[in-house]
Amino acid sequence: QVQLVESGGDAVQPGGSLRLSCSASGFIFSSYLMSWYRQAPGKERELVADITSTGSWTNYADSVKGRFTISRDNAKNTVYLQMSSLKPEDTAVYYCNVVIAKGYDFWGQGTTVTVSS
């Protein structure tokens, strides 16, 4: 079955950096676009970044452009989110997502990022 396992969340100070990882299994990882979403307390889940199957195209939310970088290693079935210049408003639970087919999207359990002084 499809499994997505996020890791790397932590508490950091504003201006700090973190790298999140999402390890995938149960599907042909190299064939699918992968996404990172986040959900802050009291807010709806929002798309943070996408990356195509080969990594040739990426997409970012305006709020993270220039600060976050999404990447993937198809040999390791892992997608990453490098986060720099973190702000308090980046505080959220971060989720990995894959859509295998219409109506078949999968989520990890999430990893918590807290940005606070």
C-alpha positions, -999 to +999 in steps of 0.1 A: +000+000+000+010+036-005+030+050+024+044+085+029+065+092+060+076+127+068+105+136+090+127+165+099+103+189+117+117+207+146+115+240+166+138+267+152+143+304+157+133+329+130+159+330+103+168+294+108+167+265+084+153+230+083+152+202+057+121+180+057+121+146+041+093+124+028+101+087+023+076+070-001+067+034-008+040+013-023+040+030-057+064+038-086+078+070-070+097+081-101+064+083-121+045+108-100+045+145-092+050+150-054+038+179-033+044+194+001+014+210+019+012+227+053-015+234+078-011+261+104-032+261+136-068+273+128-061+275+091-068+254+060-042+232+045-023+249+017+000+239-011+037+248-004+055+233-034+053+207-062+079+188-081+074+168-113+084+131-116+118+139-130+124+170-110+125+192-141+097+216-130+089+230-096+062+252-083+060+273-051+035+292-031+042+329-033+048+330+005+078+306+003+094+316-031+130+323-027+132+307+007+121+270+002+134+245-023+117+212-032+138+184-046+137+146-050+159+116-052+142+090-072+168+064-063+159+068-027+121+073-032+124+105-012+112+141-017+128+170+003+118+204+013+147+227+022+135+256+042+156+287+048+150+321+064+121+307+083+095+330+097+070+325+125+042+323+099+059+291+086+048+274+118+026+245+107+023+208+102+039+199+069+025+170+048+037+151+019+012+143-008+009+122-040-021+118-063-020+083-079-052+087-099-083+108-097-098+103-062-067+085-050-045+109-032-024+100-003-010+119+027+017+113+053+012+117+090+028+151+089+059+166+106+057+197+128+077+229+122+076+256+149+094+289+143+096+310+174+121+330+194 
